[in-house]
Amino acid sequence: MNAAIANQKLPGFSFAQYLTCLNGIVWREGLRFVHQRERFVSALVRPLVWLFIFAAGFRQVLGISIIPPYETYILYEVYITPGLMAMIQLFNGMQSSLSMVYDREMGNMRTLLVSPMPRWYLLGCKLLAGTVVSIVQVYAFLLIAWFWDIEPPPIGYLAVLPALVLSGFTLGALGMLISSGIRQLENFAGVMNFVIFPMFFASSALYPLWRVQEGSPMLYYVCQFNPFTHAVELIRFALYGKMNWISLAVVAGCTAIFMIGAVLAYDPSRGLSRRGPAGGET
């Protein structure tokens, strides 16, 4: 009889059940975002400081020539706007991974991961929720930048949406993968400093790669292999109604790699989320 029960095929989940799970995770992340207003403000302060202060100070020093996707000379603040949009998503991805570390310490993550839903689906819902929050922040930044005379083509505001979704998945999955190996909440800030700032500064967010190549060929190749560079370029081209196919392929590939790594890492039977030496859930 036990063998018969073991061999009995369990019924799968219906579409409505999957939708209910997705709605619950996205709604929880949305409520957390609404209640943490300082998170929204801080997400905008960083790029606005770069746009209003840094760009104004370096406008005359870092002039930008005609490079794709631009068809004329542009001001420096116009050039760094896509990089600042990607920076919002980078910080939001790390912030979302911080919440996962916190939930794991408080025991909330255990409740989520013992759900009968597939592990990849639960993490995918969490990733989607974080991406939606980051996109809201990016469009709020674009609205403020519009008053600073940063005006891409009108079609660009719509064309950039798929690029933001894909880049949000990439950076969110990277943060999720990193969070799987962080043992304590206190270690999060130090680990993130070794991820966020090298990725941001070793990219095309603040300066074109041809200028980097003139100064340091080695750094140029580092920037070329940086996934954040391709996320920035994907957003930059999409904002002006164009497509960078190389960046699209790199970002899509990195999304798959980071997401598979996160799913494996959060599997307690073989990943990094097993119980640590002190007996706590890691």
Number of C-alpha atoms within 10 A of each C-alpha: 6 7 7 8 9 9 9 9 8 8 6 8 11 9 9 9 12 15 11 12 17 19 14 14 20 21 13 14 20 16 10 13 15 13 11 11 11 11 16 18 11 13 21 19 14 14 23 18 11 17 20 13 12 14 22 14 13 12 13 11 10 16 14 20 14 10 12 13 16 14 9 11 12 14 17 23 26 18 22 22 27 26 25 25 24 30 25 23 29 26 20 25 25 25 20 25 26 21 17 20 26 17 16 24 17 11 12 13 16 13 10 16 17 10 11 9 15 14 16 16 14 20 20 20 19 23 25 21 23 27 27 18 21 27 20 11 21 23 14 14 20 19 13 14 19 12 9 13 10 16 14 15 12 11 12 18 16 13 19 21 16 13 23 25 17 19 28 29 28 29 28 32 33 23 28 30 23 22 30 24 18 18 19 14 16 10 10 20 12 9 13 18 11 10 16 16 11 14 20 21 14 22 27 27 26 20 18 17 20 13 14 18 14 10 11 12 14 11 16 21 14 14 23 16 14 18 20 31 25 25 31 28 26 29 31 28 22 24 25 19 18 16 19 16 13 12 20 19 13 18 26 16 14 20 22 14 15 21 24 14 19 25 21 19 21 23 17 14 10 10 15 20 20 18 12 11 8 7 8 11 18 21
